[in-house]
Amino acid sequence: MRYDGDYIDAGADYYERRDQRNREHLVRYHQHALAHFGYQVTLAAPGDTGPPPGPGTPPGTTQGQAA
């Protein structure tokens, strides 16, 4: 090894953990970049079939639902 140290295995799920950290970083980066240009970003999980909230819809409610 380069520094005469012991080899430490990264683990079977190394790539899954790395990809998840990178994904979270990219989401934050692009969300902040869009906010910098004046856009309001609302994220939804994949498969969320509900319509996007309108400008007067309180968080946590869907359109057509009483507040």
C-alpha positions in Angstrom: 0.0 0.0 0.0 1.1 3.6 -0.5 1.4 4.6 3.1 2.2 1.2 4.6 -1.2 1.0 6.3 -3.5 -1.9 6.7 -6.2 -2.5 4.1 -9.7 -1.6 5.3 -12.5 -3.0 3.2 -15.2 -0.4 2.5 -18.0 -2.9 2.8 -20.5 -4.6 0.6 -22.8 -1.6 0.4 -20.1 1.0 -0.2 -21.4 1.9 -3.7 -25.0 2.2 -2.5 -24.0 4.5 0.4 -21.7 6.6 -1.9 -24.5 6.9 -4.5 -27.0 7.9 -1.9 -24.7 10.6 -0.4 -24.0 11.9 -3.9 -27.7 11.9 -4.8 -28.6 14.0 -1.7 -25.8 16.4 -2.5 -27.0 16.9 -6.1 -30.6 17.4 -5.0 -29.5 20.2 -2.5 -27.1 21.7 -5.1 -29.7 22.0 -7.8 -32.4 23.1 -5.4 -30.2 26.0 -4.2 -29.2 26.8 -7.7 -32.8 27.2 -8.8 -33.7 29.2 -5.7 -30.8 31.5 -6.6 -32.6 32.2 -9.9 -35.9 33.0 -8.1 -37.6 29.6 -8.5 -39.5 27.9 -5.6 -38.7 24.2 -5.7 -41.1 21.6 -4.4 -39.8 18.0 -4.3 -42.0 15.0 -4.5 -41.2 11.3 -4.1 -41.3 9.3 -7.3 -44.7 7.8 -7.9 -46.5 10.6 -6.0 -49.5 11.0 -8.3 -51.0 14.0 -6.5 -51.1 17.4 -8.3 -48.5 19.9 -7.2 -49.6 22.2 -4.5 -51.0 25.5 -5.6 -49.7 28.9 -4.4 -52.4 29.1 -1.6 -52.2 25.5 -0.5 -50.8 25.1 3.0 -48.0 22.5 3.3 -49.2 19.0 4.2 -52.5 19.3 2.4 -53.5 18.4 -1.2 -55.7 20.5 -3.4 -59.4 19.8 -2.8 -58.7 19.0 0.8 -59.9 21.3 3.6 -57.2 23.0 5.7 
